[in-house]
Amino acid sequence: MAGLLGFNNAIQARQTLGGNHDANTIILPGMYRLSNTTTNFPVTYGMLIVYAADYAYLQFAVSYDLTKRYLRVKWDTTWSTWSQI
C-alpha cells in the first residue's frame, strides 16, 4: 500500500537519541526515539517522526504509552508551537 501512495522509504527508522538533543534541529526524515533530556519535545519519553519536503518540515511526537500525540510544522526557518491532537 505504501508503494501505491508513494511513501516507500519516506520514513526510515533512524536512531535512539540519548543525551542532550534539541528537537528543533532534528529535520532528517525518519523515526527517532527520544529521552527526557531532549529540549523542545512535548513529551518526556517517546517517538518523533519527521517528514520533510523542500523548505517545509513536519514533526509528529507520540508519548511512549501512546496517551499524548502532538504535531507541528516548520516553514523555512520558524517552527510552529506543538498542537496536541
mmCIF file of the N, C-alpha and C atoms, coordinates in Angstrom:
data_MODEL
# 
_entry.id   MODEL 
# 
loop_
_atom_site.group_PDB 
_atom_site.id 
_atom_site.type_symbol 
_atom_site.label_atom_id 
_atom_site.label_alt_id 
_atom_site.label_comp_id 
_atom_site.label_asym_id 
_atom_site.label_entity_id 
_atom_site.label_seq_id 
_atom_site.pdbx_PDB_ins_code 
_atom_site.Cartn_x 
_atom_site.Cartn_y 
_atom_site.Cartn_z 
_atom_site.occupancy 
_atom_site.B_iso_or_equiv 
_atom_site.pdbx_formal_charge 
_atom_site.auth_seq_id 
_atom_site.auth_comp_id 
_atom_site.auth_asym_id 
_atom_site.auth_atom_id 
_atom_site.pdbx_PDB_model_num 
ATOM 1   N N  . MET A 1 1  ? 0.822  -1.189 0.000  1.00 0.00 ? 1  MET A N  1 
ATOM 2   C CA . MET A 1 1  ? 0.000  0.000  0.000  1.00 0.00 ? 1  MET A CA 1 
ATOM 3   C C  . MET A 1 1  ? 0.867  1.254  0.000  1.00 0.00 ? 1  MET A C  1 
ATOM 4   N N  . ALA A 1 2  ? 1.934  1.261  0.802  1.00 0.00 ? 2  ALA A N  1 
ATOM 5   C CA . ALA A 1 2  ? 2.792  2.448  0.865  1.00 0.00 ? 2  ALA A CA 1 
ATOM 6   C C  . ALA A 1 2  ? 3.374  2.775  -0.501 1.00 0.00 ? 2  ALA A C  1 
ATOM 7   N N  . GLY A 1 3  ? 3.744  1.740  -1.267 1.00 0.00 ? 3  GLY A N  1 
ATOM 8   C CA . GLY A 1 3  ? 4.289  1.970  -2.596 1.00 0.00 ? 3  GLY A CA 1 
ATOM 9   C C  . GLY A 1 3  ? 3.278  2.621  -3.513 1.00 0.00 ? 3  GLY A C  1 
ATOM 10  N N  . LEU A 1 4  ? 2.021  2.231  -3.386 1.00 0.00 ? 4  LEU A N  1 
ATOM 11  C CA . LEU A 1 4  ? 0.969  2.822  -4.209 1.00 0.00 ? 4  LEU A CA 1 
ATOM 12  C C  . LEU A 1 4  ? 0.768  4.293  -3.889 1.00 0.00 ? 4  LEU A C  1 
ATOM 13  N N  . LEU A 1 5  ? 0.993  4.651  -2.652 1.00 0.00 ? 5  LEU A N  1 
ATOM 14  C CA . LEU A 1 5  ? 0.814  6.039  -2.239 1.00 0.00 ? 5  LEU A CA 1 
ATOM 15  C C  . LEU A 1 5  ? 2.077  6.865  -2.386 1.00 0.00 ? 5  LEU A C  1 
ATOM 16  N N  . GLY A 1 6  ? 3.178  6.244  -2.791 1.00 0.00 ? 6  GLY A N  1 
ATOM 17  C CA . GLY A 1 6  ? 4.427  6.973  -2.981 1.00 0.00 ? 6  GLY A CA 1 
ATOM 18  C C  . GLY A 1 6  ? 5.215  7.195  -1.707 1.00 0.00 ? 6  GLY A C  1 
ATOM 19  N N  . PHE A 1 7  ? 4.998  6.376  -0.687 1.00 0.00 ? 7  PHE A N  1 
ATOM 20  C CA . PHE A 1 7  ? 5.669  6.573  0.591  1.00 0.00 ? 7  PHE A CA 1 
ATOM 21  C C  . PHE A 1 7  ? 6.850  5.637  0.809  1.00 0.00 ? 7  PHE A C  1 
ATOM 22  N N  . ASN A 1 8  ? 7.273  4.878  -0.186 1.00 0.00 ? 8  ASN A N  1 
ATOM 23  C CA . ASN A 1 8  ? 8.405  3.975  0.007  1.00 0.00 ? 8  ASN A CA 1 
ATOM 24  C C  . ASN A 1 8  ? 9.615  4.744  0.491  1.00 0.00 ? 8  ASN A C  1 
ATOM 25  N N  . ASN A 1 9  ? 10.183 4.300  1.595  1.00 0.00 ? 9  ASN A N  1 
ATOM 26  C CA . ASN A 1 9  ? 11.379 4.903  2.178  1.00 0.00 ? 9  ASN A CA 1 
ATOM 27  C C  . ASN A 1 9  ? 11.203 6.364  2.584  1.00 0.00 ? 9  ASN A C  1 
ATOM 28  N N  . ALA A 1 10 ? 9.975  6.833  2.672  1.00 0.00 ? 10 ALA A N  1 
ATOM 29  C CA . ALA A 1 10 ? 9.750  8.215  3.082  1.00 0.00 ? 10 ALA A CA 1 
ATOM 30  C C  . ALA A 1 10 ? 10.107 8.404  4.552  1.00 0.00 ? 10 ALA A C  1 
ATOM 31  N N  . ILE A 1 11 ? 9.848  7.392  5.359  1.00 0.00 ? 11 ILE A N  1 
ATOM 32  C CA . ILE A 1 11 ? 10.168 7.457  6.776  1.00 0.00 ? 11 ILE A CA 1 
ATOM 33  C C  . ILE A 1 11 ? 10.958 6.219  7.139  1.00 0.00 ? 11 ILE A C  1 
ATOM 34  N N  . GLN A 1 12 ? 12.170 6.414  7.589  1.00 0.00 ? 12 GLN A N  1 
ATOM 35  C CA . GLN A 1 12 ? 13.034 5.306  7.954  1.00 0.00 ? 12 GLN A CA 1 
ATOM 36  C C  . GLN A 1 12 ? 13.370 5.396  9.439  1.00 0.00 ? 12 GLN A C  1 
ATOM 37  N N  . ALA A 1 13 ? 13.550 4.237  10.057 1.00 0.00 ? 13 ALA A N  1 
ATOM 38  C CA . ALA A 1 13 ? 13.994 4.227  11.447 1.00 0.00 ? 13 ALA A CA 1 
ATOM 39  C C  . ALA A 1 13 ? 15.403 4.797  11.487 1.00 0.00 ? 13 ALA A C  1 
ATOM 40  N N  . ARG A 1 14 ? 15.640 5.784  12.327 1.00 0.00 ? 14 ARG A N  1 
ATOM 41  C CA . ARG A 1 14 ? 16.943 6.423  12.410 1.00 0.00 ? 14 ARG A CA 1 
ATOM 42  C C  . ARG A 1 14 ? 17.721 5.909  13.614 1.00 0.00 ? 14 ARG A C  1 
ATOM 43  N N  . GLN A 1 15 ? 17.402 6.405  14.796 1.00 0.00 ? 15 GLN A N  1 
ATOM 44  C CA . GLN A 1 15 ? 18.188 6.021  15.952 1.00 0.00 ? 15 GLN A CA 1 
ATOM 45  C C  . GLN A 1 15 ? 17.528 6.480  17.237 1.00 0.00 ? 15 GLN A C  1 
ATOM 46  N N  . THR A 1 16 ? 18.041 5.949  18.336 1.00 0.00 ? 16 THR A N  1 
ATOM 47  C CA . THR A 1 16 ? 17.681 6.451  19.645 1.00 0.00 ? 16 THR A CA 1 
ATOM 48  C C  . THR A 1 16 ? 18.615 7.605  19.937 1.00 0.00 ? 16 THR A C  1 
ATOM 49  N N  . LEU A 1 17 ? 18.048 8.735  20.286 1.00 0.00 ? 17 LEU A N  1 
ATOM 50  C CA . LEU A 1 17 ? 18.866 9.899  20.585 1.00 0.00 ? 17 LEU A CA 1 
ATOM 51  C C  . LEU A 1 17 ? 18.925 10.087 22.092 1.00 0.00 ? 17 LEU A C  1 
ATOM 52  N N  . GLY A 1 18 ? 20.015 9.675  22.686 1.00 0.00 ? 18 GLY A N  1 
ATOM 53  C CA . GLY A 1 18 ? 20.232 9.883  24.106 1.00 0.00 ? 18 GLY A CA 1 
ATOM 54  C C  . GLY A 1 18 ? 20.994 11.179 24.311 1.00 0.00 ? 18 GLY A C  1 
ATOM 55  N N  . GLY A 1 19 ? 21.226 11.525 25.532 1.00 0.00 ? 19 GLY A N  1 
ATOM 56  C CA . GLY A 1 19 ? 21.975 12.753 25.803 1.00 0.00 ? 19 GLY A CA 1 
ATOM 57  C C  . GLY A 1 19 ? 21.137 13.993 25.535 1.00 0.00 ? 19 GLY A C  1 
ATOM 58  N N  . ASN A 1 20 ? 21.796 15.101 25.404 1.00 0.00 ? 20 ASN A N  1 
ATOM 59  C CA . ASN A 1 20 ? 21.106 16.377 25.217 1.00 0.00 ? 20 ASN A CA 1 
ATOM 60  C C  . ASN A 1 20 ? 20.918 16.669 23.731 1.00 0.00 ? 20 ASN A C  1 
ATOM 61  N N  . HIS A 1 21 ? 19.670 16.616 23.286 1.00 0.00 ? 21 HIS A N  1 
ATOM 62  C CA . HIS A 1 21 ? 19.335 16.938 21.906 1.00 0.00 ? 21 HIS A CA 1 
ATOM 63  C C  . HIS A 1 21 ? 18.217 17.963 21.892 1.00 0.00 ? 21 HIS A C  1 
ATOM 64  N N  . ASP A 1 22 ? 18.117 18.685 20.789 1.00 0.00 ? 22 ASP A N  1 
ATOM 65  C CA . ASP A 1 22 ? 17.091 19.694 20.598 1.00 0.00 ? 22 ASP A CA 1 
ATOM 66  C C  . ASP A 1 22 ? 16.218 19.244 19.438 1.00 0.00 ? 22 ASP A C  1 
ATOM 67  N N  . ALA A 1 23 ? 14.925 19.031 19.687 1.00 0.00 ? 23 ALA A N  1 
ATOM 68  C CA . ALA A 1 23 ? 14.021 18.585 18.631 1.00 0.00 ? 23 ALA A CA 1 
ATOM 69  C C  . ALA A 1 23 ? 13.957 19.582 17.479 1.00 0.00 ? 23 ALA A C  1 
ATOM 70  N N  . ASN A 1 24 ? 14.256 20.846 17.738 1.00 0.00 ? 24 ASN A N  1 
ATOM 71  C CA . ASN A 1 24 ? 14.250 21.850 16.672 1.00 0.00 ? 24 ASN A CA 1 
ATOM 72  C C  . ASN A 1 24 ? 15.298 21.565 15.604 1.00 0.00 ? 24 ASN A C  1 
ATOM 73  N N  . THR A 1 25 ? 16.327 20.807 15.950 1.00 0.00 ? 25 THR A N  1 
ATOM 74  C CA . THR A 1 25 ? 17.410 20.546 14.998 1.00 0.00 ? 25 THR A CA 1 
ATOM 75  C C  . THR A 1 25 ? 17.274 19.187 14.303 1.00 0.00 ? 25 THR A C  1 
ATOM 76  N N  . ILE A 1 26 ? 16.247 18.423 14.650 1.00 0.00 ? 26 ILE A N  1 
ATOM 77  C CA . ILE A 1 26 ? 16.061 17.098 14.051 1.00 0.00 ? 26 ILE A CA 1 
ATOM 78  C C  . ILE A 1 26 ? 15.151 17.254 12.835 1.00 0.00 ? 26 ILE A C  1 
ATOM 79  N N  . ILE A 1 27 ? 15.761 17.363 11.662 1.00 0.00 ? 27 ILE A N  1 
ATOM 80  C CA . ILE A 1 27 ? 14.989 17.603 10.439 1.00 0.00 ? 27 ILE A CA 1 
ATOM 81  C C  . ILE A 1 27 ? 15.235 16.537 9.364  1.00 0.00 ? 27 ILE A C  1 
ATOM 82  N N  . LEU A 1 28 ? 16.104 15.583 9.636  1.00 0.00 ? 28 LEU A N  1 
ATOM 83  C CA . LEU A 1 28 ? 16.314 14.486 8.694  1.00 0.00 ? 28 LEU A CA 1 
ATOM 84  C C  . LEU A 1 28 ? 15.124 13.545 8.790  1.00 0.00 ? 28 LEU A C  1 
ATOM 85  N N  . PRO A 1 29 ? 14.407 13.298 7.683  1.00 0.00 ? 29 PRO A N  1 
ATOM 86  C CA . PRO A 1 29 ? 13.221 12.444 7.753  1.00 0.00 ? 29 PRO A CA 1 
ATOM 87  C C  . PRO A 1 29 ? 13.534 11.077 8.359  1.00 0.00 ? 29 PRO A C  1 
ATOM 88  N N  . GLY A 1 30 ? 12.645 10.630 9.230  1.00 0.00 ? 30 GLY A N  1 
ATOM 89  C CA . GLY A 1 30 ? 12.813 9.334  9.857  1.00 0.00 ? 30 GLY A CA 1 
ATOM 90  C C  . GLY A 1 30 ? 12.072 9.249  11.170 1.00 0.00 ? 30 GLY A C  1 
ATOM 91  N N  . MET A 1 31 ? 12.302 8.142  11.862 1.00 0.00 ? 31 MET A N  1 
ATOM 92  C CA . MET A 1 31 ? 11.700 7.907  13.172 1.00 0.00 ? 31 MET A CA 1 
ATOM 93  C C  . MET A 1 31 ? 12.811 7.871  14.210 1.00 0.00 ? 31 MET A C  1 
ATOM 94  N N  . TYR A 1 32 ? 12.588 8.554  15.315 1.00 0.00 ? 32 TYR A N  1 
ATOM 95  C CA . TYR A 1 32 ? 13.588 8.648  16.378 1.00 0.00 ? 32 TYR A CA 1 
ATOM 96  C C  . TYR A 1 32 ? 12.941 8.318  17.713 1.00 0.00 ? 32 TYR A C  1 
ATOM 97  N N  . ARG A 1 33 ? 13.697 7.711  18.603 1.00 0.00 ? 33 ARG A N  1 
ATOM 98  C CA . ARG A 1 33 ? 13.253 7.531  19.984 1.00 0.00 ? 33 ARG A CA 1 
ATOM 99  C C  . ARG A 1 33 ? 13.995 8.572  20.805 1.00 0.00 ? 33 ARG A C  1 
ATOM 100 N N  . LEU A 1 34 ? 13.234 9.366  21.566 1.00 0.00 ? 34 LEU A N  1 
ATOM 101 C CA . LEU A 1 34 ? 13.825 10.467 22.316 1.00 0.00 ? 34 LEU A CA 1 
ATOM 102 C C  . LEU A 1 34 ? 13.629 10.275 23.808 1.00 0.00 ? 34 LEU A C  1 
ATOM 103 N N  . SER A 1 35 ? 14.526 10.880 24.582 1.00 0.00 ? 35 SER A N  1 
ATOM 104 C CA . SER A 1 35 ? 14.509 10.720 26.041 1.00 0.00 ? 35 SER A CA 1 
ATOM 105 C C  . SER A 1 35 ? 14.121 12.022 26.728 1.00 0.00 ? 35 SER A C  1 
ATOM 106 N N  . ASN A 1 36 ? 14.152 11.971 28.049 1.00 0.00 ? 36 ASN A N  1 
ATOM 107 C CA . ASN A 1 36 ? 13.761 13.126 28.858 1.00 0.00 ? 36 ASN A CA 1 
ATOM 108 C C  . ASN A 1 36 ? 14.779 14.261 28.827 1.00 0.00 ? 36 ASN A C  1 
ATOM 109 N N  . THR A 1 37 ? 15.893 14.081 28.165 1.00 0.00 ? 37 THR A N  1 
ATOM 110 C CA . THR A 1 37 ? 16.880 15.161 28.073 1.00 0.00 ? 37 THR A CA 1 
ATOM 111 C C  . THR A 1 37 ? 16.758 15.934 26.757 1.00 0.00 ? 37 THR A C  1 
ATOM 112 N N  . THR A 1 38 ? 15.745 15.629 25.959 1.00 0.00 ? 38 THR A N  1 
ATOM 113 C CA . THR A 1 38 ? 15.534 16.323 24.690 1.00 0.00 ? 38 THR A CA 1 
ATOM 114 C C  . THR A 1 38 ? 14.773 17.614 24.935 1.00 0.00 ? 38 THR A C  1 
ATOM 115 N N  . THR A 1 39 ? 15.302 18.722 24.453 1.00 0.00 ? 39 THR A N  1 
ATOM 116 C CA . THR A 1 39 ? 14.596 20.004 24.585 1.00 0.00 ? 39 THR A CA 1 
ATOM 117 C C  . THR A 1 39 ? 13.671 20.211 23.387 1.00 0.00 ? 39 THR A C  1 
ATOM 118 N N  . ASN A 1 40 ? 12.686 21.077 23.567 1.00 0.00 ? 40 ASN A N  1 
ATOM 119 C CA . ASN A 1 40 ? 11.694 21.398 22.537 1.00 0.00 ? 40 ASN A CA 1 
ATOM 120 C C  . ASN A 1 40 ? 10.934 20.161 22.055 1.00 0.00 ? 40 ASN A C  1 
ATOM 121 N N  . PHE A 1 41 ? 10.728 19.222 22.970 1.00 0.00 ? 41 PHE A N  1 
ATOM 122 C CA . PHE A 1 41 ? 9.993  17.989 22.698 1.00 0.00 ? 41 PHE A CA 1 
ATOM 123 C C  . PHE A 1 41 ? 8.849  17.937 23.704 1.00 0.00 ? 41 PHE A C  1 
ATOM 124 N N  . PRO A 1 42 ? 7.606  17.736 23.272 1.00 0.00 ? 42 PRO A N  1 
ATOM 125 C CA . PRO A 1 42 ? 6.457  17.903 24.170 1.00 0.00 ? 42 PRO A CA 1 
ATOM 126 C C  . PRO A 1 42 ? 6.183  16.761 25.149 1.00 0.00 ? 42 PRO A C  1 
ATOM 127 N N  . VAL A 1 43 ? 6.881  15.651 25.028 1.00 0.00 ? 43 VAL A N  1 
ATOM 128 C CA . VAL A 1 43 ? 6.656  14.524 25.943 1.00 0.00 ? 43 VAL A CA 1 
ATOM 129 C C  . VAL A 1 43 ? 7.979  14.142 26.599 1.00 0.00 ? 43 VAL A C  1 
ATOM 130 N N  . THR A 1 44 ? 7.893  13.448 27.720 1.00 0.00 ? 44 THR A N  1 
ATOM 131 C CA . THR A 1 44 ? 9.099  13.069 28.455 1.00 0.00 ? 44 THR A CA 1 
ATOM 132 C C  . THR A 1 44 ? 9.890  12.003 27.707 1.00 0.00 ? 44 THR A C  1 
ATOM 133 N N  . TYR A 1 45 ? 9.240  10.929 27.338 1.00 0.00 ? 45 TYR A N  1 
ATOM 134 C CA . TYR A 1 45 ? 9.855  9.865  26.545 1.00 0.00 ? 45 TYR A CA 1 
ATOM 135 C C  . TYR A 1 45 ? 8.917  9.555  25.398 1.00 0.00 ? 45 TYR A C  1 
ATOM 136 N N  . GLY A 1 46 ? 9.454  9.279  24.220 1.00 0.00 ? 46 GLY A N  1 
ATOM 137 C CA . GLY A 1 46 ? 8.574  8.926  23.124 1.00 0.00 ? 46 GLY A CA 1 
ATOM 138 C C  . GLY A 1 46 ? 9.274  8.848  21.790 1.00 0.00 ? 46 GLY A C  1 
ATOM 139 N N  . MET A 1 47 ? 8.445  8.837  20.761 1.00 0.00 ? 47 MET A N  1 
ATOM 140 C CA . MET A 1 47 ? 8.921  8.738  19.386 1.00 0.00 ? 47 MET A CA 1 
ATOM 141 C C  . MET A 1 47 ? 8.681  10.059 18.665 1.00 0.00 ? 47 MET A C  1 
ATOM 142 N N  . LEU A 1 48 ? 9.586  10.363 17.760 1.00 0.00 ? 48 LEU A N  1 
ATOM 143 C CA . LEU A 1 48 ? 9.454  11.538 16.902 1.00 0.00 ? 48 LEU A CA 1 
ATOM 144 C C  . LEU A 1 48 ? 9.540  11.056 15.467 1.00 0.00 ? 48 LEU A C  1 
ATOM 145 N N  . ILE A 1 49 ? 8.542  11.423 14.663 1.00 0.00 ? 49 ILE A N  1 
ATOM 146 C CA . ILE A 1 49 ? 8.547  11.108 13.242 1.00 0.00 ? 49 ILE A CA 1 
ATOM 147 C C  . ILE A 1 49 ? 8.704  12.427 12.492 1.00 0.00 ? 49 ILE A C  1 
ATOM 148 N N  . VAL A 1 50 ? 9.677  12.466 11.591 1.00 0.00 ? 50 VAL A N  1 
ATOM 149 C CA . VAL A 1 50 ? 9.977  13.690 10.846 1.00 0.00 ? 50 VAL A CA 1 
ATOM 150 C C  . VAL A 1 50 ? 9.748  13.439 9.362  1.00 0.00 ? 50 VAL A C  1 
ATOM 151 N N  . TYR A 1 51 ? 9.066  14.377 8.716  1.00 0.00 ? 51 TYR A N  1 
ATOM 152 C CA . TYR A 1 51 ? 8.869  14.354 7.270  1.00 0.00 ? 51 TYR A CA 1 
ATOM 153 C C  . TYR A 1 51 ? 9.318  15.701 6.729  1.00 0.00 ? 51 TYR A C  1 
ATOM 154 N N  . ALA A 1 52 ? 9.989  15.710 5.591  1.00 0.00 ? 52 ALA A N  1 
ATOM 155 C CA . ALA A 1 52 ? 10.483 16.962 5.008  1.00 0.00 ? 52 ALA A CA 1 
ATOM 156 C C  . ALA A 1 52 ? 10.166 17.019 3.524  1.00 0.00 ? 52 ALA A C  1 
ATOM 157 N N  . ALA A 1 53 ? 9.855  18.224 3.057  1.00 0.00 ? 53 ALA A N  1 
ATOM 158 C CA . ALA A 1 53 ? 9.622  18.473 1.636  1.00 0.00 ? 53 ALA A CA 1 
ATOM 159 C C  . ALA A 1 53 ? 10.063 19.901 1.340  1.00 0.00 ? 53 ALA A C  1 
ATOM 160 N N  . ASP A 1 54 ? 11.127 20.025 0.568  1.00 0.00 ? 54 ASP A N  1 
ATOM 161 C CA . ASP A 1 54 ? 11.702 21.332 0.252  1.00 0.00 ? 54 ASP A CA 1 
ATOM 162 C C  . ASP A 1 54 ? 12.050 22.075 1.541  1.00 0.00 ? 54 ASP A C  1 
ATOM 163 N N  . TYR A 1 55 ? 11.401 23.211 1.791  1.00 0.00 ? 55 TYR A N  1 
ATOM 164 C CA . TYR A 1 55 ? 11.688 24.014 2.984  1.00 0.00 ? 55 TYR A CA 1 
ATOM 165 C C  . TYR A 1 55 ? 10.627 23.849 4.059  1.00 0.00 ? 55 TYR A C  1 
ATOM 166 N N  . ALA A 1 56 ? 9.840  22.802 3.966  1.00 0.00 ? 56 ALA A N  1 
ATOM 167 C CA . ALA A 1 56 ? 8.792  22.541 4.948  1.00 0.00 ? 56 ALA A CA 1 
ATOM 168 C C  . ALA A 1 56 ? 9.109  21.236 5.681  1.00 0.00 ? 56 ALA A C  1 
ATOM 169 N N  . TYR A 1 57 ? 8.893  21.260 6.988  1.00 0.00 ? 57 TYR A N  1 
ATOM 170 C CA . TYR A 1 57 ? 9.144  20.090 7.827  1.00 0.00 ? 57 TYR A CA 1 
ATOM 171 C C  . TYR A 1 57 ? 7.932  19.841 8.700  1.00 0.00 ? 57 TYR A C  1 
ATOM 172 N N  . LEU A 1 58 ? 7.663  18.570 8.964  1.00 0.00 ? 58 LEU A N  1 
ATOM 173 C CA . LEU A 1 58 ? 6.579  18.189 9.854  1.00 0.00 ? 58 LEU A CA 1 
ATOM 174 C C  . LEU A 1 58 ? 7.157  17.259 10.901 1.00 0.00 ? 58 LEU A C  1 
ATOM 175 N N  . GLN A 1 59 ? 6.826  17.500 12.158 1.00 0.00 ? 59 GLN A N  1 
ATOM 176 C CA . GLN A 1 59 ? 7.228  16.610 13.242 1.00 0.00 ? 59 GLN A CA 1 
ATOM 177 C C  . GLN A 1 59 ? 5.973  16.122 13.953 1.00 0.00 ? 59 GLN A C  1 
ATOM 178 N N  . PHE A 1 60 ? 5.923  14.820 14.158 1.00 0.00 ? 60 PHE A N  1 
ATOM 179 C CA . PHE A 1 60 ? 4.841  14.177 14.882 1.00 0.00 ? 60 PHE A CA 1 
ATOM 180 C C  . PHE A 1 60 ? 5.454  13.487 16.085 1.00 0.00 ? 60 PHE A C  1 
ATOM 181 N N  . ALA A 1 61 ? 5.005  13.834 17.273 1.00 0.00 ? 61 ALA A N  1 
ATOM 182 C CA . ALA A 1 61 ? 5.539  13.266 18.515 1.00 0.00 ? 61 ALA A CA 1 
ATOM 183 C C  . ALA A 1 61 ? 4.453  12.454 19.203 1.00 0.00 ? 61 ALA A C  1 
ATOM 184 N N  . VAL A 1 62 ? 4.857  11.317 19.744 1.00 0.00 ? 62 VAL A N  1 
ATOM 185 C CA . VAL A 1 62 ? 3.921  10.478 20.488 1.00 0.00 ? 62 VAL A CA 1 
ATOM 186 C C  . VAL A 1 62 ? 4.616  9.983  21.754 1.00 0.00 ? 62 VAL A C  1 
ATOM 187 N N  . SER A 1 63 ? 3.885  10.010 22.867 1.00 0.00 ? 63 SER A N  1 
ATOM 188 C CA . SER A 1 63 ? 4.457  9.548  24.135 1.00 0.00 ? 63 SER A CA 1 
ATOM 189 C C  . SER A 1 63 ? 4.640  8.032  24.099 1.00 0.00 ? 63 SER A C  1 
ATOM 190 N N  . TYR A 1 64 ? 5.523  7.543  24.942 1.00 0.00 ? 64 TYR A N  1 
ATOM 191 C CA . TYR A 1 64 ? 5.848  6.113  24.958 1.00 0.00 ? 64 TYR A CA 1 
ATOM 192 C C  . TYR A 1 64 ? 4.626  5.243  25.215 1.00 0.00 ? 64 TYR A C  1 
ATOM 193 N N  . ASP A 1 65 ? 3.641  5.770  25.949 1.00 0.00 ? 65 ASP A N  1 
ATOM 194 C CA . ASP A 1 65 ? 2.451  4.980  26.275 1.00 0.00 ? 65 ASP A CA 1 
ATOM 195 C C  . ASP A 1 65 ? 1.259  5.308  25.360 1.00 0.00 ? 65 ASP A C  1 
ATOM 196 N N  . LEU A 1 66 ? 1.506  6.093  24.321 1.00 0.00 ? 66 LEU A N  1 
ATOM 197 C CA . LEU A 1 66 ? 0.520  6.458  23.304 1.00 0.00 ? 66 LEU A CA 1 
ATOM 198 C C  . LEU A 1 66 ? -0.625 7.318  23.812 1.00 0.00 ? 66 LEU A C  1 
ATOM 199 N N  . THR A 1 67 ? -0.508 7.906  24.988 1.00 0.00 ? 67 THR A N  1 
ATOM 200 C CA . THR A 1 67 ? -1.604 8.717  25.528 1.00 0.00 ? 67 THR A CA 1 
ATOM 201 C C  . THR A 1 67 ? -1.546 10.168 25.062 1.00 0.00 ? 67 THR A C  1 
ATOM 202 N N  . LYS A 1 68 ? -0.406 10.617 24.560 1.00 0.00 ? 68 LYS A N  1 
ATOM 203 C CA . LYS A 1 68 ? -0.259 12.001 24.112 1.00 0.00 ? 68 LYS A CA 1 
ATOM 204 C C  . LYS A 1 68 ? 0.345  12.016 22.713 1.00 0.00 ? 68 LYS A C  1 
ATOM 205 N N  . ARG A 1 69 ? -0.269 12.831 21.832 1.00 0.00 ? 69 ARG A N  1 
ATOM 206 C CA . ARG A 1 69 ? 0.213  12.969 20.463 1.00 0.00 ? 69 ARG A CA 1 
ATOM 207 C C  . ARG A 1 69 ? 0.233  14.450 20.098 1.00 0.00 ? 69 ARG A C  1 
ATOM 208 N N  . TYR A 1 70 ? 1.316  14.861 19.466 1.00 0.00 ? 70 TYR A N  1 
ATOM 209 C CA . TYR A 1 70 ? 1.489  16.265 19.109 1.00 0.00 ? 70 TYR A CA 1 
ATOM 210 C C  . TYR A 1 70 ? 1.986  16.384 17.670 1.00 0.00 ? 70 TYR A C  1 
ATOM 211 N N  . LEU A 1 71 ? 1.710  17.537 17.078 1.00 0.00 ? 71 LEU A N  1 
ATOM 212 C CA . LEU A 1 71 ? 2.112  17.806 15.711 1.00 0.00 ? 71 LEU A CA 1 
ATOM 213 C C  . LEU A 1 71 ? 2.566  19.251 15.604 1.00 0.00 ? 71 LEU A C  1 
ATOM 214 N N  . ARG A 1 72 ? 3.587  19.490 14.779 1.00 0.00 ? 72 ARG A N  1 
ATOM 215 C CA . ARG A 1 72 ? 3.996  20.864 14.493 1.00 0.00 ? 72 ARG A CA 1 
ATOM 216 C C  . ARG A 1 72 ? 4.671  20.889 13.133 1.00 0.00 ? 72 ARG A C  1 
ATOM 217 N N  . VAL A 1 73 ? 4.792  22.089 12.565 1.00 0.00 ? 73 VAL A N  1 
ATOM 218 C CA . VAL A 1 73 ? 5.422  22.258 11.260 1.00 0.00 ? 73 VAL A CA 1 
ATOM 219 C C  . VAL A 1 73 ? 6.437  23.391 11.311 1.00 0.00 ? 73 VAL A C  1 
ATOM 220 N N  . LYS A 1 74 ? 7.363  23.326 10.379 1.00 0.00 ? 74 LYS A N  1 
ATOM 221 C CA . LYS A 1 74 ? 8.361  24.387 10.223 1.00 0.00 ? 74 LYS A CA 1 
ATOM 222 C C  . LYS A 1 74 ? 8.326  24.817 8.765  1.00 0.00 ? 74 LYS A C  1 
ATOM 223 N N  . TRP A 1 75 ? 8.076  26.084 8.558  1.00 0.00 ? 75 TRP A N  1 
ATOM 224 C CA . TRP A 1 75 ? 8.120  26.660 7.222  1.00 0.00 ? 75 TRP A CA 1 
ATOM 225 C C  . TRP A 1 75 ? 9.361  27.519 7.138  1.00 0.00 ? 75 TRP A C  1 
ATOM 226 N N  . ASP A 1 76 ? 10.288 27.150 6.301  1.00 0.00 ? 76 ASP A N  1 
ATOM 227 C CA . ASP A 1 76 ? 11.545 27.872 6.115  1.00 0.00 ? 76 ASP A CA 1 
ATOM 228 C C  . ASP A 1 76 ? 12.371 27.848 7.397  1.00 0.00 ? 76 ASP A C  1 
ATOM 229 N N  . THR A 1 77 ? 12.212 28.820 8.297  1.00 0.00 ? 77 THR A N  1 
ATOM 230 C CA . THR A 1 77 ? 13.072 28.869 9.485  1.00 0.00 ? 77 THR A CA 1 
ATOM 231 C C  . THR A 1 77 ? 12.314 28.867 10.811 1.00 0.00 ? 77 THR A C  1 
ATOM 232 N N  . THR A 1 78 ? 10.980 28.864 10.792 1.00 0.00 ? 78 THR A N  1 
ATOM 233 C CA . THR A 1 78 ? 10.211 29.024 12.021 1.00 0.00 ? 78 THR A CA 1 
ATOM 234 C C  . THR A 1 78 ? 9.334  27.810 12.320 1.00 0.00 ? 78 THR A C  1 
ATOM 235 N N  . TRP A 1 79 ? 9.532  27.237 13.508 1.00 0.00 ? 79 TRP A N  1 
ATOM 236 C CA . TRP A 1 79 ? 8.672  26.141 13.972 1.00 0.00 ? 79 TRP A CA 1 
ATOM 237 C C  . TRP A 1 79 ? 7.375  26.702 14.536 1.00 0.00 ? 79 TRP A C  1 
ATOM 238 N N  . SER A 1 80 ? 6.265  26.028 14.267 1.00 0.00 ? 80 SER A N  1 
ATOM 239 C CA . SER A 1 80 ? 5.011  26.363 14.942 1.00 0.00 ? 80 SER A CA 1 
ATOM 240 C C  . SER A 1 80 ? 5.079  25.796 16.355 1.00 0.00 ? 80 SER A C  1 
ATOM 241 N N  . THR A 1 81 ? 4.110  26.141 17.173 1.00 0.00 ? 81 THR A N  1 
ATOM 242 C CA . THR A 1 81 ? 4.028  25.540 18.505 1.00 0.00 ? 81 THR A CA 1 
ATOM 243 C C  . THR A 1 81 ? 3.486  24.110 18.351 1.00 0.00 ? 81 THR A C  1 
ATOM 244 N N  . TRP A 1 82 ? 3.760  23.270 19.322 1.00 0.00 ? 82 TRP A N  1 
ATOM 245 C CA . TRP A 1 82 ? 3.222  21.907 19.318 1.00 0.00 ? 82 TRP A CA 1 
ATOM 246 C C  . TRP A 1 82 ? 1.724  21.974 19.549 1.00 0.00 ? 82 TRP A C  1 
ATOM 247 N N  . SER A 1 83 ? 0.949  21.271 18.748 1.00 0.00 ? 83 SER A N  1 
ATOM 248 C CA . SER A 1 83 ? -0.516 21.161 18.925 1.00 0.00 ? 83 SER A CA 1 
ATOM 249 C C  . SER A 1 83 ? -0.838 19.734 19.312 1.00 0.00 ? 83 SER A C  1 
ATOM 250 N N  . GLN A 1 84 ? -1.559 19.590 20.426 1.00 0.00 ? 84 GLN A N  1 
ATOM 251 C CA . GLN A 1 84 ? -1.941 18.243 20.841 1.00 0.00 ? 84 GLN A CA 1 
ATOM 252 C C  . GLN A 1 84 ? -3.091 17.782 19.953 1.00 0.00 ? 84 GLN A C  1 
ATOM 253 N N  . ILE A 1 85 ? -3.000 16.538 19.456 1.00 0.00 ? 85 ILE A N  1 
ATOM 254 C CA . ILE A 1 85 ? -4.032 16.009 18.575 1.00 0.00 ? 85 ILE A CA 1 
ATOM 255 C C  . ILE A 1 85 ? -4.607 14.727 19.149 1.00 0.00 ? 85 ILE A C  1 
# 
